[in-house]
Amino acid sequence: MDFEVLQHLAVATAIGLLAGVERGWRERKSGPGMRTAGIRTFTLIGLLGGLFGAIAKSLDEPVAASIVIAVGMLAFSAMFAVYRLRELEREKAYGATTVVAAMLTFGLGVYALLGDEIVAAAAGVAMVAVLAAREGLHGWLLAVVLAGISFIGYAAVKRFGAGKGLLLAAAAGGLVSSTAVNVTSAQRAAKGEADPKLLAASTTLATGIAFLRTVVLVSALNFTVALYAVGPLIVGALASFAMAYLLARGDIGARSKTVLKLRNPFSLRETLLLAAILAVVKIASGAATEFFGAAGALTAAFVAGIADTDSITYSMAELGRGSLAPALAGFGVVVASASNSLFKLIFGLGIAGRAYAIPLALGLGIPLLLGAAVVPFLLVPAP
């Protein structure tokens, strides 16, 4: 018995199972026989790809092996696309994500047998992270954001000096993702590329801008809910700006004495780790809302806020239209923002240690305390 082949087949099957869990959860409200593929089907797709890979591997002739794989992929893709097309026609919708996910699952199953099963497994995790983080990825791609902030920061430091340059880059990054700014700042602090206090100020500034962005977003989505949320968020934003200035005032006018080292911002290990965390958090927050309804709304807000505040802001704005009291929905938006700040501190401590985490705790903690002081006023009925 070839145990190596069995091990590779197990990896191929596991990739399909992982994809099936995500697809099954996303389409969980569809009744039996109403969806093209779920947990069982995707698990079988991974195994099917592995079996085609095993057959191709057993052939001595490379051309014959290539033909087996090509015929298998074409036949499977055509069959799956037909069933998915019928499903989309019934739903009167458009979308190729499930078909592409199925093809990729089959292909990774093949590669788990013919190539490196570790690489196949890592690609499978990345695939599921992308699928689970669909809403967030429609607005930005995490790896691109990290790269953009890194290179913008480098260019800004070269042009304006360490103090102003990093803060300008952080301000721009805060409009997109303050979490990504924190990751970049923590990585720089860990490598000793700049003063940890200045880097903590960068994250604090980006967080304040993120608070204001949430104010604009919730106001545009549901003004009644916004009335209960903007007070703590605006106070938190103003306090963040003040703390960023206090942390960075010694470096604002300084020019960098050393050139920052350009490193590869597309670190596969770091990007996959963060993507996996985001995916798990989003699934957990969705489960909390699904199973506990309004009672679990604040729990969902806290969990979802760890990774992203935009998606939970959308959710709270919608819940505040009827299924959840506007005051509670507004409080949920505030909870998500607070959770995001706490996660930044934990992530910063884990990446860069206390030298970065201590000033970051001041930069993020004081705005949180001042914002929390405004929370009791959320109980006052909106006009």
N, C-alpha and C positions, 0 to 999 in steps of 0.2 A: 504494500500500500504506500502510495506516494504522499507522505504527510505534508510535504512542502506545498503540493498542489491543493490539498485540503485547507491548509492555512490561507493560501491566496484566495480560494473560493469563499472562505469565511469572511475575509476582508471585503470582497465584492458584494457579498450578501449584506454585510453590515452597512456598506455605503447605501445600498438600496433601502434598507430599513430606516436609516437616518433621514433620507429624502422622503420616504413614505410617511414618517411621523410628522414632518413639517407640512407636507401636502395634505395629509389626512386631517390635521388640525385646522388648516386654513379653510378646508371645504367640509368641515364637520357637520354643518347644518344641512347638507344635501342628504336626502334619504337613500336607502339601499337601492342600487341600480341606477342612481341619478348622477353619478360622477364616473369619469373615465378611469381614474386610478387613485388608490389610497395607500394605506400602509402595506397591505398584502401584495398589491400589484407592484409597487415600487420595489419591495423586497425581492420579488420574483424577477423583476427586470435586472436588478443587480446580479442575481444568481445566473440569469440567462446570459448576461454579458460575460460573466466569469466562465461559463461553460463553453461559449464560443471561443474565448481566449484559450481555454484548456485544449480544445480541439485543434486550434491553430498551432498551439505550442507543440502538440504531439506530431505534427506533420514535419517531415524533413525538408520539404520543398517550400521555400519562402513565397514563391508565387502562389502556390495552392493555399498557403496559410492566409495570404492577403485576400484572395478571392473569397475564402470562407468568412472572414471578418466583414468584408465589404457587402457580401450578399446578406449576411445576418443583420448588419446595421440597416441596410436599405429595406429589407423585408419588415423588420421590426418597426422602423420609423414610419413606413407607409401605413401599416396596420394601426399603429397607435394614433397617427394623425387623423385617420378616418373616424375613429371613435371620438376623438377630441373635437373634431369638426361638427359631428352630430350633437355633441353636448353644447357647444357654443351656439349652434343654430337654435337649439331649444331655449337657451338662456338669452338669446339675442345679444350676444356679447362678442368681443374680439380679444384675442390674446394668444401668444405663442409660448408663454413662460413654461407651462406644464409640459408641452411637447419637447421644448429644448431641455428641460430638466430630465425628462425621461430618456432622451437621446444621450445626454451627458452621463446619466446613471449607467446606462448600457455601456457607453464607451469607457467609463472608469472601471466597470466590472471587467471589461476586456483587458485594460491596462494593468489591473491588479494581478493578472495572470502572466502577461507578457513583459511587463516592466517592473517598476519598483512599487511594491504594495504600500510602502509608507507614504510615498508621494501621492499615490492614488487616494489613500485615506485622508491626507491633508487637503487634497483638492476637493474631496467629498465634503469635508467640514466647511471649507470655504464656500462651496456651492450652497449648502444649507444655510450658512450665515447670510449669504446674499438673498436667498429666497425669503428667509424669516424677516430680514430687515428691508423688505421691499419698499414700504412707505418712505422710510428715511432715505433710502438710496435714490428715490425719485428726485429728491432735492439735492443731495450731494453724495459723493462717494468718499468713504472714510480715507482710503489711501491717498486719493487725490488731494483731499483737504490737508492731510498731514504733510504731504509733499509741498503743496502750495504755501502753507504757513512757514515751513522750514526755509524754502528758497526766498520767499518774500522777506522773511526776517533777516536772512543773510544779506540780501541786497540793501535792505533798509539800514542795517548796521554799517555796511560799507559806505553808505551815502550820508547818514546822519549821526553815526556814532552809536556805541552800545546802548546808552540810555534811551534816547529818542527813537532809535531804530527799532529796538525790540518792542517798545510800547506801541509804536505805530503799526507794526506787524500784528501785535496782539489785538489792537483795536479793529483792524480789518478782519482778523480771524474770528473775533467775537460775533461778528455779523453772520458768520456761517456756522461755526461750531466752537464754543468755548471749551468743550471737552478735548477737542483736538489741540487747542492752544495749550491746555494743561499738559497733555502727553508730550508735546514738543518741548515745552519749558522744562518738564521734569527730566527728559532725556538729556537736555543740555546741562542741567544742573548736575546730573549723575556723571557727566563727562568733564565737568569743571570748565565749561566753555564760557560761563559768565557768572556774575555775582548771584547767588541763590535768592537774595532779597529782591534784586531786579527782576529775576525770572518769576518769582512769586507775585510781584507787582503786575507783571504782564498777564498772568492768569486772573488776578483780581480784576484788572481793567476789563479783560474779555468777559468775565462773569457779569460785571455791571452792565456792559452793552447787551449781553444775552438777556438780562432782566428786562431791559427796555424793549428788546425785540419781542419778548413774550407779551409785554403790555400792548404793543401794537397788534400782535397776532390775535390775542383774546378779545381785544376791543373790536377788531374787524369781524370776528366770528360771532360773538354774542356779547353785546354791550352790557346787558343786565348782569351776566356773570362777571364781566370785566370790572363792574363797579365794586365787587367784593374782593377783587384780586389786586387791583392796581396800587392800592395804598402800600402794602408791604413790599411789593416789587419796586416801586419808585423809591421808597426809603432805602431798600437794599441796594439799588443802583447808585444812588447818590453817595451812600456810605462806602460802596466799593470804589468809586472814583476817588474819594478822599483817602481811603486806605492805600490805594495804588500810588497816589502822590506821596504819601508819607513813607512808603517803603522804597520808592525810587528816587526821592528828591536828591539824594547824594550822587546819583548817576545820570540824572536827566541831561546835564550839560556836559557830561564827559564823553570823550571820543574813545573808541575801542583802541587799546594799545596793542592788541594782538588780533590777527585775522581768525575769524571763526572757521573751524575745519568743516568743509562740506562732507557730509556723510550721506550714504544712501538712505533716503527717507522711506523707501519702499521695503523696509525690513520685513521679510516674510513672517518670521516668528512673531514679531510684535503686532503686525497687522492682523494675522490670523487669531492671535490671542484676544485682541480687543474686539474683533468681529464676532468671535465666539461668545464673548461676554455680552455683547449687545444683543445677539440672537437669543441667548438664554433669558436675558432680562425681559425682552419683548414678549417671548412666549409665556413667561411667568406672569407678567402683568395682564396679558390677555386672558390667561386662565383664571386669575383672581376676579376679573370683571365678569367673566362668563359664569362662574360657579357661585359667586357671592352677590352679584348684582350691585345695587346701590350701597349695600352694607360693606362691600369690599372695594368701593370706589377709591377711598383714601389709601388703602393698602396698594391698590393697583397704581395709584398716582405716585406713591413713594417708590415702588419697585421700578416703574417705567421711567421715572425721573432720573434714576441712576445712569441710564444710558442716553436719554433724549427727552427734552421737554416739549418739543413741537407736537409729537404724536399724542401725548396725553393732554395737551392743551386743546387739540382738536376734539378729543373724546369728551373732555369736561364741558366744552362749549356745547356739544351736541346733547349730552346728558342734562345740562342745565336748561334745556328747552321743555322739559316735562318730567322725565323719569327721575331727576335729582333736583333738589332745591338749589336755586342759583347761588345761595350763600355757601352751601357745601361744595358745589362745583367750583366756585371761585377759590375756596380754601384748598381744594384739590390741586389747582394750578400752582398755588403758593407752595404746597407740600412737595410737588414735583421739582420745583426750582430749588427748594432747600435740599432735597435729596441729591440733586445733581451737584450741589456745592460740597456736600459731605463726601460724595463719591470722588470728587476731584482731590480732596484732601487725602483720602485713603490710597488712591492711585498714585498721587505724588509721593507719599511716604514709601510706598512699595517700590517705586522706581528710583527715587533720588535720596531717600533717607531723611533724617531729621533736619539737616542743614537747609533743605528746601521746604520741608513740611512745617517747621515752626513758624517762619514768616508767612507761609501760606495760610496757616491756621488763623493768624491774626487778620490777614487780608480777607479771608472768607468768613471767619467766625463773627467778627464784630458786625458786619452788615447783616448776617443772619439774626443776631440777637436784636439789633435795632428793628429789623423787619418784623421779628416775632412780637415786638412790643406793640406793633400796629394791628396784629391779628385780632385782638378782642373787638376791634371796631368792625370786623367783618360781620359780627352778630347784629349790628345796627341795620334795620331794613333799608333797602335802597329806595330812593325817592321815586 
